[in-house]
Amino acid sequence: MPGPGRFPESGSRAVVYVIYDRRGRVDDFVLHALSGLREHADRIIAVVNGVLLEDARARLEAVADDVLQRENTGMDIWGQKAGLEFLGDDIARYDEVILTNDTWFGPVRPFAPVFADMDASEVDFWGLTDHPRVEQNSSWTGEVIPYHLQSFWIAVRRRMFTSDVWRDYWRSLPVLEDWTEAVTLHEVTFTERFSSAGYTHRVAFGHERYDTENPSIFNAEQLLDDGCPIVKRKPFFFWPVTMDHEASIGKWLIEKVESFGYSRDLILPNLARNSPPRDVTTDLGMLDILSDVDVSYDPSNPLRVVLVAHIFYVDMTDEILDRGDLLPCDYDLVVTTPDAHRAREIEGILHTRRRPGRRTEVRVLPSNDGRDQSAFLIACRDLILGDAYDVIVKVHTKRTPQQGYAVGQHFKGQQLDNLLPTAGYAANLIGLFQREEGLGLTYPPMIHIGHGTLGHAWWGNRPRFEHVAAQLGIAVPVDTVSPLAPFGSMYAARPEALRLLAEREWRYEEFGGKDAYKDGGLAHVLERLPSYAAAERGFHTRTVLTAEYAALSHTSLEFKVDEMAATLPGSLRDKTLFLHRAGWIGTGRAVDFLEMYLRFNKPHQLARWQSVRGAVARPRRVVNAVRRFLGTTRT
């Protein structure tokens, strides 16, 4: 058998590019990637796993030679297998075949230098990045992870892809059920399988040049500086605790990407639709501390702004007007209120506070069920679905008396003082929407001072949230611990970002009366939905704070995290993994600690214990059951 060879000067190359989108879309970054590969490929086969909308097919056909749609089985690897089978005997016409997928953005840097370097290499297969060998005691799989090229980009030359070894490999590859199997049964074994059969390989950007185990995720900035033409999608949405552990800052990475001319508009819509919103905003540091001095608003390009205010407490009308008049442009004010008596009082105040550039309207509601949520989505539905405004600022008269004066006042201030505190701040807030066409919402971060939201902000709302989201056609992954949401329900938003919420015709009776305004009720569910509705349309969310409140919030959070972490060993990532593995701590009873012990040390016995516990009800019997169970499980 002849040895490996260089890529011929006039050689031909095919690309098999696998795409998966749960909605059947093809995002702009995919078209950009395939267009970038076009000058280096004689044939591009786009393989779509799962559904493909007709307009998406037409977009793909403009940049690919062949579009193959298949059932979504076997992950992207079986998509590559389908592409190879589609090529069939024609594969022998090509000198090189690249197997890749839609898990990267690019080209950020030019492909040409990498192809020139690898074309001159006498190898059988090559990759862009690799992963070092990991010994068993350090491996997440519990087994040795051999050295391997990362499978998102494997280029293979004719000597290898026309061999019996190649054909046998793909013929015997089992259907891969999930990401773990795709990694353990293919990615980490592929390189060793073919190198042990006598085929040589090379990597363009080897791990030994960097200081982490997975440079494609944790050294992405350095890879770009070194000329890597692509950036993986994962650093922008990977678990923020791990990204923090590695000091890998997504905000700096996206700025680096932009410095090379690759637009964030190719990145953010895809992340918004396909990643838990809180993960994305955390990894990308999407919190803006806005100045009290106007440094960003462009008066030559004014936006059409409406302030929607639900006024229940009439004595707060002046404060709402004071806040609205801080906006840097003319604006309309639409007030909703529960009855005609309040409406007359509010109209009287508006009359005495008339000013140029502010048009006002008061809408009387047939019901206050649902409070500001129903007032906005029902009584102001026309404002959301119409095209009269570029930005809606939603506020309401908030007191929260049931939580006590200090806590209630703090919550009100946390909302309004971080949304419309000063004229300069308000100008910078609207300036965010001028600069970022993909910005859907902005609002203060989750309240935590005076509130037990940390770790529990879903409260009892998640089951109904998921039901309502599915009804509205929202397929955005749901945040696990706490949702990214405007708690307090005051925010600025593009109407288009909210339309999924308003397209459904809500009814006041769905919200229930006063007793229904609680966790699990529709109003509390809808409070948590705006960022997910926006993300489904490809819009991202930013949170905003004043410098003063940012200082209060950060010092409070730092102290609280420090206190909670004090009795746990290891790094913050170690602590978090420990707590997640141990699970719910309950109320600290013996039975709770037993279940934590089983989850952490003997998870295979947890189900048996729960069946034993479920069979008894009285406390004394539970204690006896614990004793019997422990007596049968000692080792």
C-alpha angles and dihedrals in degrees: 000000000000117000128253118291143201122264105267118250090242094030126144128234134195126199126207107197118185122207131190125182120160090214096048093247129138110216124218092248089063092054089047091051094050092046088053091052093047097087090052098044132067091196133021120195113192111201115196117200108209132346122009122190117223095243089048090053090052090051091050094047089059092064105025130063093216132022115200119187119195143165112284098250131128096023121253091318092066087046087059089047089054090050091052091049089049089055090050115163090349088078088082089068090069131075094206137017121198118208110200143140146204097278093104140061119225172299086298092151121024119283093211100081092050093048091047091052096046094041088062093051121098098226139127097220138003142184138202096234138010142199126230125238112274120203122230097256091056099037124109089212094056088237134083111280107213123218109275146167110248111255099224087086123023120159114197128191130219098261089062104036093050093051129105089237090061094047092047092050095056094039092056098040108118123226106275111226101192146354093280092056091045088057101039099038098039121006100049094040102042098079095046092045094056098034089054088053090059102266118134127221142186137193125221096212109024123204093235089075091064137054104234135072093242111032094174087069106024102032098038094130092053091047090055091048088053091054104264104160097214141044122212118243093225099077088065096057107016117129103295093219090062093043088052091048090055093041087235105157115202093194091061091044094055090047089052090050091051091049087065092053100261109134122233085220086076090054112036101056090054093047091047094054098041109035135062103269096228091053092053097045090047097047092046095042091234096178116111122202099206123209124238086227117077105247102151116029115113109210091188089067104041119184124224104247132188123189110211111198126182104205116195096148103057093194088068094059093098091053091051090051091048090053094046093049088061090071112113096232143037110290143181120237118210114186124194120195135170102242146017094251092059090043092058092050092048092047089052091054092046090051092055091045098050116149137171115268096027121099117188138202131177119207119196114214124222088218140013092211106129091020114212093357096060091037090057101039097039109025094036098035090117091060092054097044096040130080099230095103139046096197133025117200109200120200138151140189102272126189107145092200093175090070096055130262100279096044092043094049091047092052091049091049093045087058105040098030091055095044107040109003102134139003094252092049092048090051091053090048092056088041089064089064091047092054101040117049090184094056108113105172141003128190143141116292122260112301112244107154106095092002134089094223099123107106093355109059093122088062105166096332106088100085093052091039090059091047094050092043090054090049090053093049095249110153098169111132111260120238110250106217107023129356125243098245144141097255104200089031100246117130149128117246146165109251090229090059091058100043096101087063094049101039089077111075105234122199126214092232090061089067095055126212132294093299091057093059095097141089109311091027120118095250092056091046092051090048087065097046109071099086091046092049089049092047092053086061091048097259122134130214131232127192122216137204141173115245090247095053092043088059092049093046097045096048091047093048093046092053094046094049090047091053094047092048096048098094098042124085127232135020123330088263090053090049093049094047090048092053094046091049093048091049131193112009095202115194097321097263121151090254090053092053091047090055091048089051092050094047091051102038109016109022091159089066097047096089092051091051092048090053089052092048092047091057093062130054112177118086094235091052091049090053090050090047090053090052093049092046094049090048091058097045104048114123 
